Amino acid sequence: MNTTASDNLLFSNRVAVVIGGTRGIGQACARMLAAAGATVVLTGTNRAKAEHEARQLAADYGITSAGVALDLSEYASIGPTIKTIAAEYNGIDALVLSAGVLQNTPLGLISEPVARHVLDVNLLGAVEVLQVSAKVMMRRRRGAIVLLSSLVGERGAAGQAVYAASKAGIAALARSAARELGPLGIRVNAVAPGLIDTDLLANVPADVIAARCAQTSLRRLGTAAEVAATIRFLLSDDASFITGHVLGVDGGLSL
């Protein structure tokens, strides 16, 4: 990834936490923030993978980075993990919540364990990450947070009822949190990606992907880097008067 001098100053002296930073959009976010000079702490369900990715960031971009194990389905571990990160790095300036799971099951065949797992990871875990991180940011009355919603959360999708519901919840969570936290100097936004070329598409049938691409104005899949660039903007001072938005990054699929 090519960077410029201005890129390297954009997030210098800032601590960025990327929840779900070992793959897909989260990984792209971690790399862009590292390229912009941030201290990056990324989490993943696999500790070894998170630590490896952090070492790679440190080597590639010359920044301080750490990898931490975190499973959003283990609710009780979320708060202590975020608090430990904040204590280690003297606060959190920017937060990206990218971790999530995708469920593809026809309505009527969704089992309770699957539904609970999707909601635990995508929504309840997000609530806990957000509220604990916000408490950390309140101490200095500043911070920027971006949550990952989805176009599916706005439009729905056959076979993804629980996933869509969880992502609709994320959009509402971002807007509500923006209202509460704005007076405290904390901005909260969300991005709603459309069809993005990540490993989450592994379980989506090829004909469904082709049909969605045909409906997209740009006639292609988006990339994780394109979503990450939008997130980097929303976290930056260039977006200092933007909060409470759910910004579509969908190539025109929502038109």
Contacts in CASP RR format, 6 or more apart in sequence:
PFRMAT RR
TARGET T0000
AUTHOR 0000-0000-0000
METHOD contacts of the structure
MODEL  1
MNTTASDNLLFSNRVAVVIGGTRGIGQACARMLAAAGATVVLTGTNRAKA
EHEARQLAADYGITSAGVALDLSEYASIGPTIKTIAAEYNGIDALVLSAG
VLQNTPLGLISEPVARHVLDVNLLGAVEVLQVSAKVMMRRRRGAIVLLSS
LVGERGAAGQAVYAASKAGIAALARSAARELGPLGIRVNAVAPGLIDTDL
LANVPADVIAARCAQTSLRRLGTAAEVAATIRFLLSDDASFITGHVLGVD
GGLSL
1 31 0 8 1.000
1 32 0 8 1.000
1 35 0 8 1.000
3 35 0 8 1.000
3 36 0 8 1.000
7 35 0 8 1.000
7 36 0 8 1.000
7 37 0 8 1.000
8 35 0 8 1.000
8 36 0 8 1.000
8 37 0 8 1.000
9 36 0 8 1.000
9 37 0 8 1.000
10 36 0 8 1.000
10 37 0 8 1.000
10 232 0 8 1.000
10 236 0 8 1.000
11 33 0 8 1.000
11 36 0 8 1.000
11 37 0 8 1.000
11 38 0 8 1.000
11 93 0 8 1.000
11 94 0 8 1.000
11 235 0 8 1.000
11 236 0 8 1.000
12 36 0 8 1.000
12 37 0 8 1.000
12 38 0 8 1.000
14 37 0 8 1.000
14 38 0 8 1.000
14 39 0 8 1.000
14 93 0 8 1.000
14 94 0 8 1.000
15 38 0 8 1.000
15 39 0 8 1.000
15 41 0 8 1.000
15 89 0 8 1.000
15 90 0 8 1.000
15 91 0 8 1.000
15 92 0 8 1.000
15 93 0 8 1.000
15 94 0 8 1.000
16 30 0 8 1.000
16 33 0 8 1.000
16 38 0 8 1.000
16 39 0 8 1.000
16 40 0 8 1.000
16 41 0 8 1.000
16 92 0 8 1.000
16 93 0 8 1.000
16 94 0 8 1.000
16 95 0 8 1.000
16 96 0 8 1.000
16 235 0 8 1.000
17 40 0 8 1.000
17 41 0 8 1.000
17 42 0 8 1.000
17 43 0 8 1.000
17 82 0 8 1.000
17 85 0 8 1.000
17 92 0 8 1.000
17 94 0 8 1.000
17 95 0 8 1.000
17 96 0 8 1.000
17 133 0 8 1.000
18 26 0 8 1.000
18 29 0 8 1.000
18 30 0 8 1.000
18 33 0 8 1.000
18 40 0 8 1.000
18 41 0 8 1.000
18 42 0 8 1.000
18 43 0 8 1.000
18 95 0 8 1.000
18 96 0 8 1.000
18 98 0 8 1.000
19 43 0 8 1.000
19 44 0 8 1.000
19 70 0 8 1.000
19 72 0 8 1.000
19 95 0 8 1.000
19 96 0 8 1.000
19 97 0 8 1.000
19 98 0 8 1.000
19 99 0 8 1.000
19 129 0 8 1.000
20 26 0 8 1.000
20 27 0 8 1.000
20 42 0 8 1.000
20 43 0 8 1.000
20 44 0 8 1.000
20 70 0 8 1.000
20 97 0 8 1.000
20 98 0 8 1.000
20 99 0 8 1.000
20 100 0 8 1.000
21 27 0 8 1.000
21 29 0 8 1.000
21 30 0 8 1.000
21 42 0 8 1.000
21 43 0 8 1.000
21 44 0 8 1.000
21 50 0 8 1.000
21 53 0 8 1.000
21 96 0 8 1.000
21 98 0 8 1.000
21 99 0 8 1.000
22 42 0 8 1.000
22 43 0 8 1.000
22 44 0 8 1.000
22 46 0 8 1.000
22 49 0 8 1.000
22 50 0 8 1.000
22 53 0 8 1.000
23 198 0 8 1.000
23 199 0 8 1.000
24 98 0 8 1.000
24 198 0 8 1.000
24 199 0 8 1.000
24 200 0 8 1.000
24 224 0 8 1.000
25 98 0 8 1.000
25 148 0 8 1.000
25 193 0 8 1.000
25 196 0 8 1.000
25 198 0 8 1.000
25 224 0 8 1.000
25 227 0 8 1.000
25 228 0 8 1.000
25 231 0 8 1.000
26 42 0 8 1.000
26 96 0 8 1.000
26 98 0 8 1.000
26 224 0 8 1.000
26 228 0 8 1.000
27 42 0 8 1.000
27 53 0 8 1.000
27 224 0 8 1.000
28 223 0 8 1.000
28 224 0 8 1.000
28 225 0 8 1.000
28 227 0 8 1.000
28 228 0 8 1.000
29 96 0 8 1.000
29 98 0 8 1.000
29 228 0 8 1.000
29 231 0 8 1.000
29 232 0 8 1.000
30 40 0 8 1.000
30 42 0 8 1.000
30 53 0 8 1.000
30 57 0 8 1.000
30 65 0 8 1.000
31 57 0 8 1.000
31 60 0 8 1.000
31 61 0 8 1.000
31 228 0 8 1.000
32 225 0 8 1.000
32 228 0 8 1.000
32 229 0 8 1.000
32 231 0 8 1.000
32 232 0 8 1.000
33 40 0 8 1.000
33 94 0 8 1.000
33 96 0 8 1.000
33 232 0 8 1.000
33 235 0 8 1.000
34 40 0 8 1.000
34 57 0 8 1.000
34 60 0 8 1.000
34 61 0 8 1.000
34 62 0 8 1.000
34 63 0 8 1.000
34 65 0 8 1.000
35 61 0 8 1.000
36 232 0 8 1.000
37 61 0 8 1.000
37 63 0 8 1.000
38 63 0 8 1.000
38 93 0 8 1.000
38 94 0 8 1.000
39 63 0 8 1.000
39 64 0 8 1.000
39 65 0 8 1.000
39 89 0 8 1.000
40 54 0 8 1.000
40 57 0 8 1.000
40 63 0 8 1.000
40 64 0 8 1.000
40 65 0 8 1.000
40 66 0 8 1.000
41 54 0 8 1.000
41 65 0 8 1.000
41 66 0 8 1.000
41 67 0 8 1.000
41 68 0 8 1.000
41 85 0 8 1.000
41 89 0 8 1.000
42 50 0 8 1.000
42 53 0 8 1.000
42 54 0 8 1.000
42 57 0 8 1.000
42 65 0 8 1.000
42 66 0 8 1.000
42 67 0 8 1.000
42 68 0 8 1.000
43 50 0 8 1.000
43 67 0 8 1.000
43 68 0 8 1.000
43 69 0 8 1.000
43 70 0 8 1.000
43 81 0 8 1.000
43 99 0 8 1.000
44 50 0 8 1.000
44 67 0 8 1.000
44 68 0 8 1.000
44 69 0 8 1.000
44 70 0 8 1.000
44 71 0 8 1.000
44 99 0 8 1.000
45 69 0 8 1.000
45 70 0 8 1.000
45 71 0 8 1.000
45 99 0 8 1.000
46 69 0 8 1.000
47 67 0 8 1.000
47 68 0 8 1.000
47 69 0 8 1.000
50 67 0 8 1.000
50 68 0 8 1.000
50 69 0 8 1.000
51 66 0 8 1.000
51 67 0 8 1.000
53 67 0 8 1.000
54 65 0 8 1.000
54 66 0 8 1.000
54 67 0 8 1.000
55 65 0 8 1.000
57 63 0 8 1.000
57 65 0 8 1.000
58 64 0 8 1.000
58 65 0 8 1.000
66 85 0 8 1.000
66 88 0 8 1.000
68 81 0 8 1.000
68 85 0 8 1.000
70 77 0 8 1.000
70 78 0 8 1.000
70 81 0 8 1.000
70 99 0 8 1.000
71 77 0 8 1.000
72 78 0 8 1.000
72 99 0 8 1.000
72 100 0 8 1.000
72 120 0 8 1.000
72 121 0 8 1.000
72 122 0 8 1.000
72 124 0 8 1.000
72 125 0 8 1.000
72 126 0 8 1.000
72 128 0 8 1.000
72 129 0 8 1.000
73 117 0 8 1.000
73 120 0 8 1.000
73 121 0 8 1.000
73 125 0 8 1.000
75 120 0 8 1.000
75 124 0 8 1.000
75 125 0 8 1.000
75 128 0 8 1.000
78 125 0 8 1.000
78 128 0 8 1.000
78 129 0 8 1.000
78 132 0 8 1.000
79 128 0 8 1.000
79 129 0 8 1.000
79 132 0 8 1.000
82 92 0 8 1.000
82 129 0 8 1.000
82 132 0 8 1.000
82 133 0 8 1.000
82 136 0 8 1.000
83 132 0 8 1.000
83 136 0 8 1.000
85 92 0 8 1.000
86 92 0 8 1.000
86 133 0 8 1.000
86 136 0 8 1.000
91 136 0 8 1.000
91 137 0 8 1.000
91 139 0 8 1.000
91 140 0 8 1.000
92 133 0 8 1.000
92 136 0 8 1.000
92 137 0 8 1.000
92 143 0 8 1.000
93 137 0 8 1.000
93 142 0 8 1.000
93 143 0 8 1.000
93 144 0 8 1.000
94 143 0 8 1.000
94 144 0 8 1.000
94 145 0 8 1.000
94 235 0 8 1.000
95 129 0 8 1.000
95 130 0 8 1.000
95 133 0 8 1.000
95 143 0 8 1.000
95 144 0 8 1.000
95 145 0 8 1.000
95 146 0 8 1.000
96 145 0 8 1.000
96 146 0 8 1.000
96 148 0 8 1.000
96 231 0 8 1.000
96 235 0 8 1.000
97 126 0 8 1.000
97 129 0 8 1.000
97 130 0 8 1.000
97 145 0 8 1.000
97 146 0 8 1.000
97 147 0 8 1.000
97 148 0 8 1.000
98 148 0 8 1.000
99 121 0 8 1.000
100 121 0 8 1.000
100 122 0 8 1.000
100 148 0 8 1.000
101 117 0 8 1.000
101 118 0 8 1.000
101 121 0 8 1.000
101 122 0 8 1.000
101 163 0 8 1.000
102 160 0 8 1.000
102 163 0 8 1.000
102 200 0 8 1.000
102 203 0 8 1.000
103 110 0 8 1.000
103 114 0 8 1.000
103 115 0 8 1.000
103 118 0 8 1.000
103 160 0 8 1.000
103 162 0 8 1.000
103 163 0 8 1.000
104 159 0 8 1.000
104 160 0 8 1.000
104 163 0 8 1.000
104 203 0 8 1.000
104 204 0 8 1.000
105 111 0 8 1.000
105 114 0 8 1.000
105 159 0 8 1.000
105 162 0 8 1.000
106 158 0 8 1.000
106 159 0 8 1.000
107 159 0 8 1.000
107 161 0 8 1.000
110 161 0 8 1.000
110 162 0 8 1.000
114 162 0 8 1.000
115 162 0 8 1.000
118 162 0 8 1.000
118 163 0 8 1.000
118 166 0 8 1.000
119 162 0 8 1.000
119 165 0 8 1.000
119 166 0 8 1.000
122 163 0 8 1.000
122 166 0 8 1.000
122 167 0 8 1.000
122 170 0 8 1.000
123 166 0 8 1.000
123 169 0 8 1.000
123 170 0 8 1.000
123 173 0 8 1.000
126 147 0 8 1.000
126 170 0 8 1.000
126 173 0 8 1.000
127 173 0 8 1.000
130 145 0 8 1.000
130 147 0 8 1.000
130 173 0 8 1.000
130 177 0 8 1.000
130 188 0 8 1.000
133 145 0 8 1.000
134 145 0 8 1.000
134 177 0 8 1.000
134 181 0 8 1.000
134 184 0 8 1.000
134 186 0 8 1.000
137 143 0 8 1.000
137 145 0 8 1.000
137 181 0 8 1.000
137 184 0 8 1.000
137 186 0 8 1.000
138 181 0 8 1.000
138 184 0 8 1.000
138 186 0 8 1.000
141 184 0 8 1.000
141 185 0 8 1.000
141 186 0 8 1.000
142 185 0 8 1.000
142 186 0 8 1.000
143 185 0 8 1.000
143 186 0 8 1.000
143 187 0 8 1.000
144 186 0 8 1.000
144 187 0 8 1.000
144 188 0 8 1.000
144 189 0 8 1.000
144 234 0 8 1.000
144 235 0 8 1.000
144 236 0 8 1.000
144 239 0 8 1.000
145 174 0 8 1.000
145 177 0 8 1.000
145 181 0 8 1.000
145 186 0 8 1.000
145 187 0 8 1.000
145 188 0 8 1.000
145 189 0 8 1.000
146 188 0 8 1.000
146 189 0 8 1.000
146 190 0 8 1.000
146 191 0 8 1.000
146 231 0 8 1.000
146 234 0 8 1.000
146 235 0 8 1.000
147 170 0 8 1.000
147 173 0 8 1.000
147 174 0 8 1.000
147 188 0 8 1.000
147 189 0 8 1.000
147 190 0 8 1.000
147 191 0 8 1.000
148 170 0 8 1.000
148 190 0 8 1.000
148 191 0 8 1.000
148 193 0 8 1.000
149 167 0 8 1.000
149 168 0 8 1.000
149 169 0 8 1.000
149 170 0 8 1.000
149 171 0 8 1.000
149 174 0 8 1.000
149 190 0 8 1.000
149 191 0 8 1.000
149 192 0 8 1.000
149 246 0 8 1.000
150 163 0 8 1.000
150 164 0 8 1.000
150 167 0 8 1.000
150 170 0 8 1.000
150 192 0 8 1.000
150 193 0 8 1.000
150 194 0 8 1.000
151 192 0 8 1.000
151 193 0 8 1.000
151 194 0 8 1.000
151 248 0 8 1.000
151 250 0 8 1.000
151 253 0 8 1.000
151 254 0 8 1.000
152 160 0 8 1.000
152 163 0 8 1.000
152 164 0 8 1.000
152 167 0 8 1.000
152 194 0 8 1.000
153 164 0 8 1.000
153 165 0 8 1.000
153 167 0 8 1.000
153 168 0 8 1.000
153 169 0 8 1.000
153 171 0 8 1.000
153 192 0 8 1.000
154 168 0 8 1.000
154 171 0 8 1.000
154 192 0 8 1.000
154 246 0 8 1.000
154 254 0 8 1.000
155 254 0 8 1.000
156 164 0 8 1.000
157 163 0 8 1.000
157 164 0 8 1.000
167 192 0 8 1.000
170 190 0 8 1.000
171 190 0 8 1.000
171 192 0 8 1.000
171 246 0 8 1.000
173 190 0 8 1.000
174 188 0 8 1.000
174 189 0 8 1.000
174 190 0 8 1.000
174 244 0 8 1.000
174 246 0 8 1.000
175 244 0 8 1.000
175 246 0 8 1.000
177 188 0 8 1.000
178 187 0 8 1.000
178 188 0 8 1.000
178 189 0 8 1.000
178 243 0 8 1.000
178 244 0 8 1.000
179 244 0 8 1.000
181 187 0 8 1.000
181 188 0 8 1.000
182 188 0 8 1.000
182 243 0 8 1.000
187 234 0 8 1.000
187 239 0 8 1.000
187 240 0 8 1.000
187 242 0 8 1.000
187 243 0 8 1.000
187 244 0 8 1.000
188 243 0 8 1.000
188 244 0 8 1.000
189 234 0 8 1.000
189 239 0 8 1.000
189 242 0 8 1.000
189 243 0 8 1.000
189 244 0 8 1.000
189 245 0 8 1.000
189 246 0 8 1.000
189 247 0 8 1.000
190 244 0 8 1.000
190 245 0 8 1.000
190 246 0 8 1.000
190 247 0 8 1.000
191 227 0 8 1.000
191 230 0 8 1.000
191 231 0 8 1.000
191 234 0 8 1.000
191 246 0 8 1.000
191 247 0 8 1.000
191 248 0 8 1.000
191 249 0 8 1.000
192 246 0 8 1.000
192 247 0 8 1.000
192 248 0 8 1.000
192 249 0 8 1.000
192 250 0 8 1.000
192 254 0 8 1.000
193 222 0 8 1.000
193 227 0 8 1.000
193 248 0 8 1.000
193 249 0 8 1.000
193 250 0 8 1.000
194 222 0 8 1.000
194 248 0 8 1.000
194 249 0 8 1.000
194 250 0 8 1.000
194 251 0 8 1.000
194 253 0 8 1.000
194 254 0 8 1.000
195 201 0 8 1.000
195 209 0 8 1.000
195 212 0 8 1.000
195 213 0 8 1.000
195 216 0 8 1.000
195 221 0 8 1.000
195 222 0 8 1.000
195 250 0 8 1.000
195 253 0 8 1.000
196 221 0 8 1.000
196 222 0 8 1.000
196 223 0 8 1.000
196 224 0 8 1.000
196 226 0 8 1.000
196 227 0 8 1.000
196 249 0 8 1.000
197 221 0 8 1.000
197 222 0 8 1.000
197 223 0 8 1.000
197 224 0 8 1.000
198 224 0 8 1.000
201 209 0 8 1.000
201 221 0 8 1.000
209 221 0 8 1.000
212 253 0 8 1.000
213 219 0 8 1.000
213 220 0 8 1.000
213 221 0 8 1.000
215 253 0 8 1.000
216 250 0 8 1.000
216 251 0 8 1.000
216 252 0 8 1.000
216 253 0 8 1.000
217 251 0 8 1.000
217 252 0 8 1.000
217 253 0 8 1.000
217 255 0 8 1.000
218 251 0 8 1.000
218 252 0 8 1.000
222 249 0 8 1.000
222 251 0 8 1.000
226 249 0 8 1.000
227 249 0 8 1.000
230 247 0 8 1.000
230 249 0 8 1.000
233 239 0 8 1.000
234 242 0 8 1.000
234 247 0 8 1.000
248 254 0 8 1.000
END
